[in-house]
Amino acid sequence: MARSFAGVPDVTRPGNPRYDQACRVYNIAGIPAPAEAVIAATVEQVRAAVRHAAAACRPIRVMSTGHASLSRGTMDDALLIRTELPDAVRIDPYTRTAWVAAGTRWEQVITAAAPHGLTALHGSSPTVGVIGYLLHGGLSFYGRRHGVAANGVRAIELVTAAGDHVRVDAGHDPDLFWALRGGGGGFGIVTAVEVELIDVAATISGTIAWPAELAATLVPAWRDWAASAPREITTSLRLLNLPLLPHVPAPLAGAQSLCISGSAIAATAAESDTTEQTVAELLEPLRAIAEPNLDTWRTVSPVEVLRTQMDPDFPIPVRSDHSLLAALPDATIAGLLHTAGPTSGSPLLAVELRHLGGAFATPRQPGGAFDRITAPWLYFAAGLAPDDDATEAITDQFAANNAVLAPSTTPYTAPSFVENTHQHQHTFDAETARAVAAIRQRHDPDGLFRGDVARGSIHALTRPSS
Ligand SMILES: Cc1cc2nc3c(=O)[nH]c(=O)nc-3n(C[C@H](O)[C@H](O)[C@H](O)COP(=O)(O)OP(=O)(O)OC[C@H]3O[C@@H](n4cnc5c(N)ncnc54)[C@H](O)[C@@H]3O)c2cc1C
């Protein structure tokens, strides 16, 4: 039954179709079930929803697209605020920035920026929301050249626990601005961000694939190749087990494949003359190992880069796991292939290794609480989990993978890749965690936004030592 409040037309409860609409998510393995839900389409509606939650003593959970719907608890007693603000993207080609309203997905930003010769540090999916991605750091296929995406955020507009709408940046409440960028959530409801765009004259991007039986040769070859690859190119290697679906290219459907996907970016016309050639030369040693059964690497538009990795752009039930690796020795690769490779019977849809390093580790400009990753490799695995049996099989497989990865695993994670509530979001050192917790405590002393705090961050909510 819908209830009306000034500025909030529709605070809904289970049974109301608008409630179901507010709870729609990309990851349908984690459909939220809050006590109440609202779709906020204006700043005033966000403010009124926050006031409503405070008056009703309800914790708030916030989301835009539900790509990370499993990363926060179900929060049965919460008010879910779904941000869907219109007037989505404004590009300023002179300052090379984009102002982006909450609810906007990356494809809208990249499409609006492209005619100006600009793009942004988006991730591998066109449908991921700009706000959640940037607040959690954001790892892009341009990241080895440009670093963690959140470092390019220039300003954040948000509604605070007190119900105020504020704009924070390096000169206005710099502490809150710092904590918002990668601090683990729980600071307010973001209504818009202003983010730097980057010059783009050419993008070379694609996927090259072989039958997974070649993995024992190709994975160590890619590891050695990547270790000396220039910053201009960022790649991921995936063992894919894709079903027969319309968007899956024929060579990849119905059998396990090994894919190398990624992008290189040329910022100027002068650079673009040489970049395509450089990328061809770079990939040549990998192509020479064995004839690929799919090879889509070519010069593409910046908008097409969003589809390089072929992430599904429709809702799916997915469970995932992730860690950051300090090294990829031969023994770790062999163990992973034995556990999750061609003859393993692994139920996983994807096992991914992303190459980090470059500006991910040494950013040109420092950013927020999470502004760099020093680990050179990222591990990610995911499986389709439509029911309990599938979830159990996937969870067992994650455990088996983790056992072989253990000697190479660091205690840290990349916040945007933590998509469950049992894994701690362990992003920074204890001192940074304490500083973030102190800022959260100052801005939300009653814990109104506690439904939005990532698990590792909750543990940091002990008193700062000084
Ligand atoms: C197919 C796929 C591909 C991906 N590829 C990449 C990639 O290449 N690189 C990468 O780094 N990540 C990637 N991700 C992870 C993605 O960046 C995170 O899941 C991100 O948090 C999603 O943000 P969202 O707003 O779309 O999701 P949501 O589930 O709506 O939000 C996630 C979280 O963001 C916060 N949030 C969202 N909106 C607001 C708001 N208005 N105010 C305050 N907080 C808010 C909340 O904490 C919320 O719990 C991918 C995820 C998927 C599913």
The ligand as a Gaussian input file, in Angstrom:
#p B3LYP/6-31G(d) Opt

LIG

0 1
 C       28.518000      -7.360000     -15.372000
 C       29.365000      -6.547000     -14.424000
 C       30.575000      -6.008000     -14.858000
 C       31.365000      -5.255000     -13.991000
 N       32.562000      -4.749000     -14.426000
 C       33.327000      -4.018000     -13.591000
 C       34.582000      -3.475000     -14.002000
 O       35.018000      -3.675000     -15.133000
 N       35.299000      -2.751000     -13.108000
 C       34.845000      -2.501000     -11.839000
 O       35.536000      -1.825000     -11.078000
 N       33.671000      -2.993000     -11.428000
 C       32.914000      -3.749000     -12.252000
 N       31.729000      -4.256000     -11.809000
 C       31.317000      -4.029000     -10.426000
 C       30.522000      -2.723000     -10.283000
 O       31.361000      -1.618000     -10.484000
 C       29.932000      -2.660000      -8.865000
 O       29.049000      -3.741000      -8.702000
 C       29.227000      -1.334000      -8.602000
 O       29.073000      -1.185000      -7.206000
 C       27.871000      -1.277000      -9.266000
 O       27.290000      -0.030000      -9.047000
 P       25.736000       0.193000      -9.350000
 O       25.385000       1.544000      -8.878000
 O       25.463000      -0.199000     -10.739000
 O       25.089000      -0.958000      -8.440000
 P       24.105000      -0.889000      -7.189000
 O       23.924000      -2.311000      -6.751000
 O       22.880000      -0.119000      -7.509000
 O       24.912000      -0.114000      -6.093000
 C       26.043000      -0.700000      -5.515000
 C       26.413000       0.103000      -4.303000
 O       26.809000       1.407000      -4.718000
 C       26.358000       2.367000      -3.785000
 N       25.414000       3.283000      -4.436000
 C       24.731000       3.113000      -5.580000
 N       23.982000       4.202000      -5.833000
 C       24.201000       5.080000      -4.816000
 C       23.736000       6.387000      -4.490000
 N       22.869000       7.053000      -5.265000
 N       24.189000       6.970000      -3.354000
 C       25.065000       6.346000      -2.539000
 N       25.541000       5.108000      -2.796000
 C       25.119000       4.493000      -3.919000
 C       25.712000       1.610000      -2.641000
 O       26.710000       1.342000      -1.683000
 C       25.286000       0.320000      -3.298000
 O       25.202000      -0.771000      -2.391000
 C       30.933000      -5.029000     -12.662000
 C       29.728000      -5.573000     -12.214000
 C       28.951000      -6.330000     -13.075000
 C       27.665000      -6.919000     -12.557000

